[in-house]
Amino acid sequence: MGVLNSIFENIYIVFMAVDNKGIARIGSFLGSRFKRDLPLAPLTTFGIGGPADFFAWVNTKEELLAVAEATGAMGLSLTILGFGSNVLIADKGIRGFVIKLEGEFASLVFRGNGFLEAGAAARMPKMVTELADRGFAGMEPLVGVPGTVGGGIWMNAGTREGEIKDYLDGVEIFSIKEAAFRKLNRWDLSFKYRESSLQKTSDIITAGFFKFPIAINKEEVLNKIKALMRRRRQGQPVDSHNVGSVFKNPTGDFAARLIEAAGLKGTRMGEAVVSDLHANFIINQGRATAADVIALIKKIQESVKARLGVDLRTEVRFLGEF
């Protein structure tokens, strides 16, 4: 509790009320990187969502520890928002405190011999291209995943050609319960399709540790990345407001194929519409609400179940008061 005592001393716990004195101290500490009632829609690729009661951009481990201790002392929930590419935020927003990791958490540190320490806030496309530029292979399939390393590990992001777990050695997490940073080995974690054991904890991923093989032919790796990006632009609505793939692929099939087979391309609820280019994408055509998206998701699930007998499960993360 040392950081809390030195930075946010005399914070009082108030049941069912926010300690304004404690909040003021957080604001004083973080300056312009602390906001009240910040609209979250602009911080997501979907462009949907209400405000956070309190929001902070956190640059260092010391700041993360201080904010976590302070919010815990005040009884406020703590939510992490990454790049905002795989989340649907409720129209009512998110209660409590939302933080976005930046600064030292966005670093990529190459240790030699293919070892990489990637901060949780580092962007996946940047990591993939830097690896290729340095002559390493393995992560090319994830170049089209727009999110962060932390989010990618949390959900075991990937494509049909590979997943982030394939080259993961371990992670660094911040335990809110222990108010401490810890390192976990790869074998301490459990990964499945779009799932990890970290989803069952309140721990915050702060870094990932990877080991990559040297590319046999660097130019082939770079050309593969270009081809994958070209294929993505041709087959996905990359220039629209969307959340990426909405549904997990059922075993042995593809959600997009099922949705298209059910005749749902172009189906809309309000200003949320199923993409004509890729049926597993829902597009915000301007002023779509989270309620529109939820209604459209439900309609897709019900239609695919009724017509094709398949239960579609979402892979998008829902944040806030639904």
C-alpha positions as CSV (number, residue, x, y, z in Angstrom):
1,M,0.0,0.0,0.0
2,G,3.1,2.3,-0.1
3,V,2.2,4.0,-3.4
4,L,-1.3,4.6,-2.2
5,N,-0.2,6.1,1.0
6,S,2.4,8.4,-0.6
7,I,0.2,9.6,-3.4
8,F,-3.4,9.4,-2.3
9,E,-3.2,9.7,1.5
10,N,-6.3,10.2,3.6
11,I,-8.7,8.6,1.1
12,Y,-12.0,7.8,2.9
13,I,-14.2,4.9,2.0
14,V,-17.8,5.9,1.6
15,F,-20.5,3.3,1.1
16,M,-22.6,3.8,-2.0
17,A,-20.9,7.1,-2.8
18,V,-17.7,8.2,-4.5
19,D,-15.1,9.8,-2.4
20,N,-14.7,13.2,-4.2
21,K,-11.5,14.0,-2.3
22,G,-9.9,10.7,-3.4
23,I,-11.0,11.3,-7.0
24,A,-9.6,14.8,-6.8
25,R,-6.2,13.4,-5.8
26,I,-6.2,11.0,-8.7
27,G,-7.0,13.9,-11.0
28,S,-4.2,15.9,-9.5
29,F,-1.7,13.0,-10.0
30,L,-2.6,12.2,-13.6
31,G,-3.5,15.7,-14.8
32,S,-5.0,15.9,-18.2
33,R,-4.9,12.1,-18.5
34,F,-7.8,11.9,-16.1
35,K,-11.4,12.6,-17.2
36,R,-14.8,12.4,-15.7
37,D,-17.8,11.2,-17.8
38,L,-15.7,10.6,-20.8
39,P,-17.6,9.4,-23.9
40,L,-16.1,6.0,-24.8
41,A,-17.6,5.6,-28.4
42,P,-14.7,7.5,-30.0
43,L,-12.2,5.1,-28.3
44,T,-13.7,2.0,-30.0
45,T,-13.6,0.8,-33.6
46,F,-17.4,0.4,-33.4
47,G,-18.0,4.0,-32.5
48,I,-20.6,2.9,-30.0
49,G,-21.0,3.3,-26.2
50,G,-21.8,5.7,-23.4
51,P,-19.5,7.4,-21.0
52,A,-17.1,6.1,-18.3
53,D,-17.7,7.6,-14.8
54,F,-14.0,8.1,-14.5
55,F,-11.3,7.5,-17.1
56,A,-7.5,7.6,-17.1
57,W,-4.7,7.0,-19.6
58,V,-2.0,5.2,-17.5
59,N,1.6,5.3,-18.7
60,T,3.7,3.5,-16.0
61,K,3.5,0.6,-13.5
62,E,3.6,3.0,-10.6
63,E,0.5,4.8,-12.0
64,L,-1.3,1.5,-12.6
65,L,-0.6,0.4,-9.0
66,A,-1.6,3.8,-7.6
67,V,-4.9,3.9,-9.5
68,A,-5.8,0.3,-8.7
69,E,-5.1,0.8,-5.0
70,A,-7.1,4.1,-4.9
71,T,-10.1,2.7,-6.8
72,G,-10.1,-0.4,-4.6
73,A,-10.1,1.8,-1.5
74,M,-13.1,3.7,-2.8
75,G,-14.9,0.6,-3.8
76,L,-14.9,1.4,-7.5
77,S,-14.8,-1.2,-10.2
78,L,-11.8,-1.1,-12.6
79,T,-12.2,-1.9,-16.3
80,I,-9.4,-2.1,-18.9
81,L,-10.0,-0.8,-22.4
82,G,-7.4,-1.7,-25.0
83,F,-7.6,-0.5,-28.7
84,G,-11.4,-1.0,-28.5
85,S,-11.5,-3.3,-31.5
86,N,-13.3,-6.3,-30.0
87,V,-15.7,-4.6,-27.6
88,L,-19.3,-3.4,-27.5
89,I,-19.8,-0.8,-24.8
90,A,-23.3,-0.3,-23.4
91,D,-25.3,2.8,-24.3
92,K,-25.4,3.6,-20.6
93,G,-21.6,3.4,-20.5
94,I,-19.4,1.9,-17.8
95,R,-19.7,2.6,-14.1
96,G,-16.6,3.0,-12.0
97,F,-13.1,3.6,-13.4
98,V,-11.9,2.7,-16.9
99,I,-8.2,2.8,-17.8
100,K,-6.3,2.6,-21.0
101,L,-2.7,1.5,-20.9
102,E,-0.2,3.6,-22.8
103,G,3.4,4.8,-22.4
104,E,5.8,2.0,-21.3
105,F,3.0,-0.5,-21.8
106,A,3.2,0.1,-25.6
107,S,6.9,-0.9,-25.9
108,L,8.4,-3.6,-28.0
109,V,11.7,-4.8,-26.6
110,F,13.8,-7.3,-28.6
111,R,16.1,-9.3,-26.4
112,G,18.0,-11.2,-29.1
113,N,17.7,-14.7,-30.6
114,G,14.0,-14.1,-31.3
115,F,12.9,-13.2,-27.8
116,L,10.5,-10.3,-27.6
117,E,8.9,-8.5,-24.6
118,A,5.8,-6.8,-25.9
119,G,3.8,-4.4,-23.7
120,A,0.1,-5.1,-23.4
121,A,-0.7,-1.8,-25.2
122,A,1.5,-2.5,-28.2
123,R,-0.5,-2.8,-31.4
124,M,-0.6,-6.3,-33.0
125,P,0.1,-5.0,-36.6
126,K,3.1,-3.1,-35.4
127,M,4.5,-6.2,-33.6
128,V,4.0,-8.4,-36.7
129,T,5.7,-5.9,-39.1
130,E,8.6,-5.2,-36.8
131,L,9.3,-8.9,-36.3
132,A,9.3,-9.4,-40.1
133,D,11.6,-6.4,-40.6
134,R,14.0,-8.0,-38.1
135,G,14.0,-11.3,-39.9
136,F,11.7,-13.3,-37.7
137,A,8.7,-15.4,-38.7
138,G,5.5,-16.8,-37.2
139,M,3.1,-14.0,-36.5
140,E,2.2,-13.0,-40.1
141,P,-1.4,-14.4,-39.8
142,L,-2.2,-11.9,-37.1
143,V,-1.2,-8.8,-39.1
144,G,-4.8,-8.1,-39.8
145,V,-5.8,-8.2,-36.1
146,P,-6.2,-4.5,-35.2
147,G,-6.1,-4.8,-31.4
148,T,-3.4,-4.8,-28.8
149,V,-1.1,-7.6,-27.6
150,G,-2.8,-7.7,-24.2
151,G,-6.2,-8.1,-25.7
152,G,-4.8,-10.6,-28.2
153,I,-3.5,-12.8,-25.4
154,W,-6.6,-12.4,-23.3
155,M,-8.8,-13.8,-26.0
156,N,-6.2,-15.9,-27.8
157,A,-6.6,-13.9,-31.0
158,G,-5.9,-15.5,-34.3
159,T,-7.0,-16.6,-37.7
160,R,-7.4,-20.0,-39.4
161,E,-3.6,-19.9,-40.0
162,G,-2.4,-19.4,-36.4
163,E,-3.1,-18.0,-32.9
164,I,-1.1,-15.7,-30.6
165,K,-0.5,-18.6,-28.1
166,D,1.6,-20.4,-30.7
167,Y,4.7,-18.3,-29.9
168,L,3.9,-17.2,-26.4
169,D,6.4,-18.0,-23.6
170,G,4.7,-16.2,-20.8
171,V,2.9,-13.1,-19.5
172,E,3.3,-10.4,-16.9
173,I,0.1,-9.6,-15.1
174,F,-1.0,-7.1,-12.5
175,S,-3.0,-8.8,-9.7
176,I,-5.6,-6.4,-8.4
177,K,-6.2,-8.6,-5.4
178,E,-2.5,-8.7,-4.5
179,A,-1.7,-5.2,-5.7
180,A,1.4,-6.7,-7.3
181,F,3.0,-7.6,-10.7
182,R,3.7,-11.3,-11.4
183,K,5.1,-13.3,-14.2
184,L,3.3,-16.5,-15.4
185,N,4.8,-19.1,-17.7
186,R,3.1,-20.4,-20.8
187,W,2.2,-23.7,-19.0
188,D,0.5,-21.8,-16.2
189,L,-2.1,-20.7,-18.7
190,S,-4.8,-22.5,-20.6
191,F,-5.7,-21.6,-24.1
192,K,-8.6,-22.6,-26.3
193,Y,-10.2,-21.2,-29.4
194,R,-10.7,-17.5,-28.6
195,E,-10.3,-18.3,-24.9
196,S,-7.7,-18.1,-22.2
197,S,-7.7,-18.9,-18.5
198,L,-7.0,-15.2,-17.9
199,Q,-10.6,-14.5,-18.8
200,K,-11.6,-16.1,-15.5
201,T,-9.6,-13.7,-13.4
202,S,-9.5,-10.0,-12.6
203,D,-5.8,-9.9,-13.5
204,I,-4.6,-7.2,-15.9
205,I,-2.2,-8.3,-18.6
206,T,0.7,-5.8,-18.8
207,A,3.1,-7.7,-21.1
208,G,3.7,-10.8,-23.2
209,F,6.9,-12.7,-23.7
210,F,7.5,-14.4,-27.0
211,K,10.1,-16.5,-28.8
212,F,10.1,-16.5,-32.6
213,P,12.0,-18.5,-35.2
214,I,14.4,-16.8,-37.7
215,A,12.8,-16.6,-41.1
216,I,14.2,-18.8,-43.8
217,N,13.5,-16.1,-46.3
218,K,12.7,-12.6,-45.0
219,E,11.3,-11.4,-48.3
220,E,8.8,-14.2,-48.3
221,V,7.6,-13.2,-44.9
222,L,7.2,-9.6,-45.9
223,N,5.4,-10.6,-49.1
224,K,3.1,-12.9,-47.1
225,I,2.2,-10.0,-44.9
226,K,1.4,-7.8,-47.9
227,A,-0.8,-10.6,-49.4
228,L,-2.7,-11.1,-46.1
229,M,-3.4,-7.4,-45.8
230,R,-4.5,-7.2,-49.4
231,R,-6.8,-10.2,-48.8
232,R,-8.2,-8.6,-45.7
233,R,-9.0,-5.3,-47.5
234,Q,-10.8,-7.3,-50.3
235,G,-12.8,-9.5,-48.0
236,Q,-13.6,-7.4,-44.9
237,P,-15.2,-4.0,-44.4
238,V,-12.0,-2.5,-43.0
239,D,-13.0,1.1,-43.8
240,S,-16.2,1.0,-41.7
241,H,-17.0,1.2,-38.0
242,N,-17.1,-2.4,-36.9
243,V,-16.0,-4.7,-34.1
244,G,-14.3,-7.3,-36.2
245,S,-15.7,-10.8,-36.2
246,V,-18.9,-10.9,-34.0
247,F,-19.3,-14.7,-33.7
248,K,-16.9,-17.6,-33.1
249,N,-16.6,-20.1,-35.9
250,P,-18.4,-23.3,-35.0
251,T,-16.3,-26.5,-35.1
252,G,-15.8,-27.4,-38.8
253,D,-17.6,-24.4,-40.2
254,F,-17.5,-20.7,-40.5
255,A,-19.9,-18.2,-38.9
256,A,-19.9,-16.0,-42.0
257,R,-21.0,-18.9,-44.2
258,L,-23.8,-19.8,-41.9
259,I,-25.1,-16.2,-41.6
260,E,-25.0,-15.8,-45.4
261,A,-26.7,-19.1,-45.9
262,A,-29.5,-17.9,-43.6
263,G,-30.0,-15.0,-46.0
264,L,-29.0,-12.4,-43.4
265,K,-26.5,-10.2,-45.3
266,G,-27.8,-6.6,-45.3
267,T,-30.2,-7.3,-42.4
268,R,-30.4,-4.3,-40.1
269,M,-31.6,-3.1,-36.7
270,G,-31.6,0.7,-36.6
271,E,-28.2,1.8,-38.1
272,A,-26.5,-1.6,-37.3
273,V,-26.3,-3.8,-40.4
274,V,-24.8,-7.1,-41.4
275,S,-22.0,-6.5,-43.8
276,D,-22.6,-7.4,-47.5
277,L,-18.9,-8.0,-47.8
278,H,-18.4,-10.3,-44.8
279,A,-21.4,-11.7,-43.0
280,N,-19.6,-12.1,-39.7
281,F,-19.2,-8.3,-39.4
282,I,-21.8,-5.9,-38.2
283,I,-21.3,-2.3,-39.4
284,N,-22.3,0.9,-37.6
285,Q,-23.6,3.0,-40.4
286,G,-23.6,6.2,-38.4
287,R,-25.6,6.3,-35.2
288,A,-26.1,2.7,-34.3
289,T,-26.6,2.1,-30.6
290,A,-25.5,-0.9,-28.5
291,A,-29.2,-1.8,-28.3
292,D,-29.4,-2.0,-32.1
293,V,-26.4,-4.3,-32.2
294,I,-27.7,-6.5,-29.4
295,A,-31.0,-6.8,-31.2
296,L,-29.3,-7.7,-34.5
297,I,-27.0,-10.3,-32.8
298,K,-30.1,-11.9,-31.3
299,K,-31.9,-12.0,-34.6
300,I,-28.8,-13.6,-36.3
301,Q,-28.6,-16.2,-33.6
302,E,-32.3,-17.1,-33.7
303,S,-32.4,-17.2,-37.6
304,V,-29.2,-19.4,-37.9
305,K,-30.6,-21.7,-35.2
306,A,-34.0,-22.0,-36.8
307,R,-32.8,-22.4,-40.4
308,L,-29.6,-24.3,-40.0
309,G,-29.7,-25.8,-36.5
310,V,-26.5,-24.2,-35.3
311,D,-25.9,-22.1,-32.1
312,L,-23.7,-19.2,-32.8
313,R,-21.7,-17.8,-29.8
314,T,-20.3,-14.3,-29.7
315,E,-16.6,-13.5,-29.4
316,V,-17.1,-9.8,-28.9
317,R,-16.6,-8.6,-25.3
318,F,-19.6,-6.7,-23.8
319,L,-18.7,-3.9,-21.4
320,G,-20.9,-1.8,-19.2
321,E,-24.6,-1.9,-18.1
322,F,-26.6,-4.0,-20.6
